Amino acid sequence: MVENTGIAGVAPTASLTVNETPVAGFVVAPGEARSITMDDINSIALTGTGGTASANIKISFSLNYKF
């Protein structure tokens, strides 16, 4: 889950990139939270875009393994 705790209208949006590929449509606006389920994750990155202020971004995740 990605939560953007910035102030709407002034803080940047947060976009998710997984395995060096942007996740289409996964943009979290200030004051919003989104979650997603994915397989085969090797790397995770967030990119802030726009805004005139800063924002705190909270990230939480769980790992499920099958042996």
Steps between C-alpha positions, in 0.01 A plus 500: 500500500617852423357794697573859398453717810567825316258792478271491196575770246859565612674165560634273224336180379679167551536255211600136546771323300556123534792314342605826328161525323241766593173344617236640265238705682656462846523865602420600859380856542556698822261384773436165332614138541509211252595137512592243238584130486784389274717195431875470439610828659875561487509877557263776610537876445282807548518820298362832620358729232374857512398697804655800670545339842634173635303194608560203726435170328421192708568159348395167644517155348478134580688211345339166434720206409405163362749213540 
